[in-house]
């Protein structure tokens, strides 16, 4: 074989190899696109309870600790949470939001109320009973999020700007 014949055969081999690599790249790109589209579709049609649950929220006496019964069905799951303090008259004097993780294999979170509502000015609240409303949302990758909202079974009692206790819960705490 002469030198030009060797170059021509090497060039053909290189073209065949690059064409095969290009076909593999196109096939894997299509598979990735289909997988992503299927995953997004599944997220859209599955209810929030498929991903995670929040069963109930209870404020423990003397009112400084909250238990949130929740669980993830897909491992450690980052959610966006919004906690609102609601007055008897429907007012909302305090609210806070942030990212939380629902850990795998846990069924509850025990959280100080000051961590849930870090900017709440308890001394500025009028006397009364205040319940908590907790909303957890899983970003679904589109205009709609998967969210669950639960209101506490009992309320925290505030007198003279101080938490003095809680109202009676309808269920007994299992802590």
Backbone bond lengths (Angstrom), bond angles and torsions (degrees), N, CA, C in turn:
res aa  C-N    CA-C-N  psi(-1)  N-CA   C-N-CA  omega(-1)  CA-C   N-CA-C  phi
1 X - - - 1.439 - - 1.517 109.48 -
2 X 1.273 113.64 139.24 1.456 118.56 178.91 1.515 109.51 -88.20
3 X 1.308 113.53 167.81 1.466 119.41 -177.72 1.524 112.95 -59.63
4 X 1.348 120.95 -44.45 1.464 119.11 178.04 1.524 112.13 -63.43
5 X 1.333 118.42 -33.66 1.469 120.61 179.52 1.528 110.14 -67.57
6 X 1.336 117.15 -37.73 1.462 121.01 177.64 1.529 110.08 -65.65
7 X 1.308 117.03 -42.14 1.473 121.00 178.19 1.519 111.24 -63.74
8 X 1.320 116.23 -40.24 1.464 120.15 -179.53 1.526 109.94 -65.94
9 X 1.341 117.81 -44.43 1.467 119.32 179.84 1.533 111.03 -68.51
10 X 1.320 118.39 -36.06 1.472 121.04 176.84 1.518 110.34 -66.53
11 X 1.321 115.27 -39.13 1.461 119.55 178.35 1.529 110.39 -64.58
12 X 1.329 117.55 -42.30 1.471 121.69 178.17 1.529 110.64 -63.04
13 X 1.327 116.39 -42.90 1.468 120.03 178.94 1.531 110.49 -62.87
14 X 1.310 116.53 -40.35 1.465 120.62 178.75 1.525 110.77 -66.27
15 X 1.328 116.38 -40.42 1.470 119.04 177.74 1.518 111.33 -65.46
16 X 1.338 118.21 -41.10 1.461 121.18 177.82 1.533 110.85 -63.69
17 X 1.318 116.11 -42.72 1.468 120.06 179.50 1.524 110.78 -64.69
18 X 1.326 117.25 -43.81 1.471 119.04 -179.82 1.527 110.75 -68.61
19 X 1.344 119.35 -34.87 1.464 121.64 176.32 1.524 110.35 -65.92
20 X 1.332 117.69 -40.76 1.466 120.83 177.55 1.524 110.62 -64.84
21 X 1.326 116.94 -43.38 1.466 121.09 177.86 1.523 110.96 -62.15
22 X 1.338 117.08 -39.73 1.457 120.92 178.28 1.529 110.61 -64.27
23 X 1.349 118.13 -42.28 1.466 121.33 178.49 1.523 110.62 -63.23
24 X 1.322 117.55 -42.26 1.466 121.06 177.80 1.522 110.23 -61.59
25 X 1.326 116.72 -43.92 1.465 121.60 179.06 1.532 110.78 -61.27
26 X 1.331 118.13 -42.55 1.460 121.60 179.47 1.527 110.66 -65.35
27 X 1.332 117.68 -43.17 1.460 121.17 -179.88 1.530 110.57 -62.94
28 X 1.339 117.41 -46.64 1.461 119.42 179.81 1.529 111.78 -67.19
29 X 1.304 118.46 -33.95 1.467 121.05 176.08 1.527 110.65 -64.03
30 X 1.327 116.32 -42.83 1.464 119.76 177.82 1.527 111.27 -65.03
31 X 1.328 117.21 -41.47 1.465 120.12 177.25 1.526 111.24 -61.97
32 X 1.324 117.08 -42.98 1.462 121.08 178.73 1.521 111.09 -63.94
33 X 1.323 116.89 -42.72 1.461 120.84 178.09 1.527 110.83 -61.75
34 X 1.339 116.88 -44.77 1.469 120.36 179.53 1.526 111.17 -64.98
35 X 1.322 118.04 -41.08 1.460 121.51 178.80 1.526 110.21 -62.44
36 X 1.326 117.28 -44.83 1.464 121.12 -179.93 1.527 110.63 -63.79
37 X 1.322 117.49 -43.38 1.469 120.68 179.33 1.528 111.08 -64.52
38 X 1.327 117.00 -40.51 1.465 120.67 178.34 1.524 110.82 -65.27
39 X 1.333 117.22 -42.10 1.460 121.82 179.22 1.528 110.82 -63.12
40 X 1.322 117.32 -45.59 1.469 120.80 178.74 1.529 111.13 -62.66
41 X 1.322 116.73 -39.09 1.460 120.81 178.01 1.526 110.32 -64.75
42 X 1.327 117.23 -43.47 1.464 121.09 178.96 1.524 111.00 -62.25
43 X 1.329 116.91 -41.09 1.467 120.33 178.75 1.531 110.04 -63.23
44 X 1.319 117.60 -39.00 1.455 120.85 -177.91 1.521 112.96 -67.98
45 X 1.336 117.61 -38.81 1.469 118.69 -174.32 1.521 112.76 -90.18
46 X 1.325 118.33 -21.22 1.468 120.37 -179.28 1.531 109.57 -76.08
47 X 1.327 117.54 136.45 1.471 119.69 177.60 1.531 110.53 -70.29
48 X 1.315 115.62 164.62 1.473 120.40 -179.52 1.520 110.97 -60.02
49 X 1.325 117.47 -33.97 1.466 120.45 -178.36 1.526 112.31 -66.99
50 X 1.318 118.38 -15.54 1.464 121.24 174.50 1.529 110.11 -69.09
51 X 1.332 117.11 -32.39 1.458 122.56 -176.44 1.524 112.07 -92.85
52 X 1.347 116.79 -45.25 1.460 120.64 -177.57 1.524 109.75 -157.63
53 X 1.331 115.40 166.15 1.462 121.47 178.08 1.518 109.59 -135.55
54 X 1.318 115.26 149.65 1.459 122.73 165.72 1.517 104.58 -128.10
55 X 1.330 115.71 113.78 1.460 119.70 -175.00 1.521 112.84 -85.91
56 X 1.331 115.78 -47.29 1.467 118.32 -178.97 1.517 110.12 -162.35
57 X 1.320 113.73 164.14 1.465 122.85 178.77 1.520 106.19 -129.66
58 X 1.333 115.79 130.96 1.469 120.19 -179.53 1.522 109.42 -135.45
59 X 1.327 115.99 134.42 1.464 122.37 176.50 1.526 106.62 -94.48
60 X 1.331 116.41 123.02 1.463 120.62 -178.05 1.519 110.73 -84.82
61 X 1.335 116.97 145.26 1.463 119.10 172.68 1.522 108.69 -63.91
62 X 1.264 121.40 140.39 1.456 131.08 8.64 1.526 114.61 -88.37
63 X 1.330 119.55 14.51 1.454 121.33 175.04 1.504 115.12 108.66
64 X 1.315 117.86 4.00 1.462 118.83 -176.67 1.528 113.57 -102.09
65 X 1.336 117.59 -2.30 1.467 121.70 -179.30 1.527 109.33 -131.04
66 X 1.333 115.36 141.08 1.454 121.88 -179.44 1.533 108.31 -122.27
67 X 1.329 116.13 138.68 1.462 120.72 173.10 1.524 107.50 -109.53
68 X 1.323 115.39 128.62 1.462 121.07 175.93 1.530 106.52 -115.20
69 X 1.338 116.17 113.99 1.457 120.12 176.95 1.518 107.52 -83.25
70 X 1.335 115.97 115.69 1.455 120.48 -178.42 1.520 109.23 -152.33
71 X 1.328 116.19 160.65 1.457 120.87 176.56 1.520 109.57 -154.98
72 X 1.317 114.08 151.25 1.459 121.99 177.17 1.522 108.45 -105.10
73 X 1.313 116.10 140.69 1.461 120.54 178.23 1.525 112.45 -100.34
74 X 1.329 117.28 -0.69 1.474 120.49 -175.46 1.525 112.24 -130.10
75 X 1.307 119.02 28.94 1.465 120.97 -178.88 1.516 110.71 90.69
76 X 1.329 116.79 -163.52 1.470 120.41 177.55 1.522 108.43 -62.14
77 X 1.328 116.15 123.36 1.457 120.91 -172.65 1.527 110.44 -124.73
78 X 1.333 118.16 114.35 1.467 119.56 175.81 1.528 110.62 -77.39
79 X 1.318 115.94 128.47 1.459 121.36 178.96 1.532 108.65 -128.72
80 X 1.300 115.18 161.10 1.462 121.56 172.75 1.521 106.12 -98.71
81 X 1.324 116.95 126.52 1.462 119.26 -178.23 1.521 110.15 -116.27
82 X 1.316 114.21 144.53 1.466 122.38 175.37 1.522 106.21 -126.47
83 X 1.325 116.49 126.24 1.456 121.87 178.31 1.523 107.46 -117.10
84 X 1.326 116.12 127.63 1.461 121.62 -179.21 1.524 109.35 -122.26
85 X 1.310 116.23 138.67 1.454 122.73 172.92 1.523 106.45 -96.04
86 X 1.326 116.37 122.57 1.463 120.67 -175.39 1.520 110.57 -116.14
87 X 1.319 116.00 129.28 1.454 121.54 177.34 1.513 111.95 -80.86
88 X 1.330 115.50 169.22 1.470 120.73 -179.74 1.523 111.51 -62.99
89 X 1.328 116.07 -29.30 1.458 120.75 -178.96 1.529 112.51 -87.42
90 X 1.323 117.62 4.38 1.461 121.46 -179.66 1.513 113.86 91.76
91 X 1.334 116.97 -0.46 1.469 119.45 179.53 1.532 109.70 -70.15
92 X 1.324 114.73 160.11 1.461 121.10 178.83 1.532 108.27 -128.28
93 X 1.329 117.43 85.34 1.461 119.50 -176.39 1.522 114.40 -74.68
94 X 1.332 118.59 -23.89 1.461 121.62 -177.89 1.519 109.86 -140.67
95 X 1.332 115.14 146.10 1.466 121.37 173.61 1.516 108.32 -154.73
96 X 1.308 114.86 154.76 1.459 120.22 178.48 1.521 108.44 -152.04
97 X 1.308 115.64 151.06 1.462 119.27 177.62 1.517 109.11 -138.88
98 X 1.310 115.12 161.49 1.455 120.45 178.59 1.511 110.63 174.50
99 X 1.304 115.14 177.25 1.466 120.88 178.02 1.518 109.52 -91.39
100 X 1.295 115.55 138.82 1.458 122.80 175.88 1.526 107.71 -133.37
101 X 1.312 115.54 162.24 1.458 121.34 175.43 1.517 107.85 -120.09
102 X 1.321 115.41 126.32 1.458 119.96 171.51 1.526 105.24 -88.93
103 X 1.324 115.79 110.68 1.456 120.76 -173.88 1.519 111.60 -75.95
104 X 1.314 114.39 149.16 1.463 121.60 176.48 1.526 109.26 -62.82
105 X 1.293 116.79 143.72 1.468 124.46 174.60 1.525 114.11 61.26
106 X 1.325 118.42 28.03 1.465 121.24 171.19 1.525 107.70 -120.43
107 X 1.317 115.67 149.75 1.460 117.93 -179.46 1.522 113.16 -118.15
108 X 1.328 117.07 -2.32 1.468 118.82 177.95 1.523 110.10 -158.36
109 X 1.309 113.84 157.92 1.463 121.60 173.97 1.518 107.09 -123.86
110 X 1.320 116.26 131.15 1.457 121.98 176.91 1.526 105.58 -106.31
111 X 1.321 116.25 114.38 1.458 121.51 -170.51 1.524 110.47 -130.29
112 X 1.333 117.64 133.92 1.475 118.94 173.19 1.530 109.92 -63.77
113 X 1.319 116.14 141.46 1.465 120.18 -177.90 1.533 111.03 -63.44
114 X 1.334 117.01 -29.61 1.468 120.21 178.23 1.525 111.76 -67.61
115 X 1.333 117.75 -25.13 1.461 120.24 176.85 1.528 111.05 -79.90
116 X 1.331 116.49 -31.84 1.459 119.91 176.99 1.524 111.71 -72.61
117 X 1.325 116.00 -36.83 1.469 121.66 -179.06 1.536 109.05 -125.73
118 X 1.335 118.19 71.17 1.468 120.18 -172.94 1.524 114.45 -67.06
119 X 1.313 118.05 -26.02 1.469 120.44 -176.89 1.523 113.36 -100.58
120 X 1.320 117.38 9.85 1.461 120.25 -177.65 1.531 110.29 -74.41
121 X 1.313 115.37 129.38 1.467 121.88 176.81 1.517 107.78 -96.18
122 X 1.329 115.31 89.83 1.460 120.41 -177.14 1.524 111.36 -62.18
123 X 1.327 117.07 -32.27 1.465 120.29 -178.96 1.525 112.20 -69.97
124 X 1.331 118.19 -16.27 1.460 121.20 -179.85 1.532 112.39 -95.11
125 X 1.328 117.25 -2.97 1.467 120.26 -177.93 1.526 110.86 -83.94
126 X 1.319 116.62 140.93 1.461 119.06 172.60 1.532 110.08 -69.93
127 X 1.305 116.50 155.61 1.462 120.98 178.98 1.529 110.10 -59.34
128 X 1.344 115.50 142.48 1.459 119.25 177.84 1.513 112.25 155.90
129 X 1.320 114.11 -176.09 1.466 121.91 178.35 1.528 108.74 -101.48
130 X 1.326 116.30 133.16 1.461 122.46 -177.63 1.531 109.61 -127.17
131 X 1.307 115.85 124.66 1.468 119.80 177.15 1.526 109.25 -96.66
132 X 1.313 115.69 166.02 1.461 122.05 178.06 1.523 109.26 -109.26
133 X 1.325 115.99 140.10 1.451 120.77 171.39 1.520 106.84 -119.38
134 X 1.341 116.14 122.33 1.463 122.24 -178.01 1.522 108.09 -112.11
135 X 1.334 115.68 126.87 1.459 121.97 175.56 1.510 107.96 -120.88
136 X 1.329 116.49 126.77 1.468 121.55 175.40 1.516 107.48 -115.78
137 X 1.331 116.46 132.91 1.463 121.53 -178.57 1.514 110.14 -126.49
138 X 1.316 114.57 137.73 1.449 122.37 173.83 1.515 107.22 -105.16
139 X 1.334 118.42 115.76 1.464 118.84 177.87 1.526 110.09 -59.69
140 X 1.327 116.82 124.69 1.463 121.60 -174.72 1.518 112.67 -97.37
141 X 1.295 118.71 7.85 1.459 120.37 177.28 1.512 114.23 77.77
142 X 1.295 118.18 18.72 1.458 121.22 177.95 1.524 107.86 -153.11
143 X 1.305 115.67 -157.36 1.458 120.11 -177.66 1.527 112.69 -74.15
144 X 1.316 117.58 -17.35 1.464 119.88 -178.39 1.513 110.34 -112.65
145 X 1.322 115.87 139.86 1.456 122.52 174.60 1.520 108.19 -104.77
146 X 1.306 115.12 157.00 1.456 120.94 173.74 1.516 106.22 -93.35
147 X 1.325 118.46 115.50 1.456 120.04 -175.89 1.522 111.98 -135.31
148 X 1.336 113.43 153.48 1.461 122.33 176.85 1.521 107.05 -131.76
149 X 1.326 116.96 132.46 1.459 122.43 178.91 1.523 109.22 -119.92
150 X 1.335 115.67 131.72 1.456 121.62 179.24 1.527 108.35 -133.59
151 X 1.329 115.45 135.82 1.468 121.14 175.92 1.521 108.74 -99.65
152 X 1.321 116.86 142.92 1.467 120.68 -177.19 1.520 110.68 -61.91
153 X 1.339 114.17 147.98 1.459 120.51 -179.66 1.519 112.42 -73.62
154 X 1.310 115.80 -23.10 1.462 119.88 178.78 1.526 108.58 -133.59
155 X 1.310 115.97 -177.29 1.458 120.42 -175.26 1.523 109.97 -130.66
156 X 1.314 115.12 155.66 1.459 121.29 174.88 1.534 107.37 -90.31
157 X 1.320 116.70 139.30 1.470 121.52 -179.75 1.515 109.36 -99.82
158 X 1.324 115.78 127.23 1.461 121.84 179.55 1.522 108.49 -116.40
159 X 1.342 115.58 126.37 1.463 122.02 176.93 1.526 107.16 -133.53
160 X 1.335 116.25 127.74 1.467 122.76 -179.62 1.529 112.45 52.58
161 X 1.343 116.46 39.80 1.463 121.02 176.36 1.506 114.78 75.69
162 X 1.325 117.88 12.91 1.455 121.88 -178.74 1.518 109.68 -127.85
163 X 1.329 116.36 140.99 1.460 120.83 174.92 1.526 107.33 -75.07
164 X 1.342 116.39 121.43 1.466 120.19 -177.06 1.527 113.16 -110.22
165 X 1.318 117.40 -7.52 1.463 119.70 -179.98 1.509 111.03 160.42
166 X 1.332 114.33 -161.97 1.460 120.56 179.71 1.520 109.76 -135.91
167 X 1.313 114.96 160.85 1.456 119.06 171.41 1.526 107.63 -78.57
168 X 1.291 115.44 166.08 1.472 120.43 -177.92 1.533 109.75 -70.48
169 X 1.327 115.48 137.33 1.455 121.77 177.86 1.520 110.10 -85.72
170 X 1.329 116.98 147.05 1.455 120.38 179.93 1.529 111.84 -73.19
171 X 1.336 116.66 -23.50 1.471 120.41 176.42 1.515 108.64 -122.49
172 X 1.272 115.36 152.24 1.463 120.17 -179.31 1.519 109.46 -84.10
173 X 1.307 116.77 136.85 1.452 121.85 -179.73 1.529 110.84 -66.07
174 X 1.326 115.63 142.19 1.478 121.01 179.63 1.507 111.79 -102.27
175 X 1.304 117.82 20.02 1.474 121.17 -178.33 1.503 111.16 -73.96
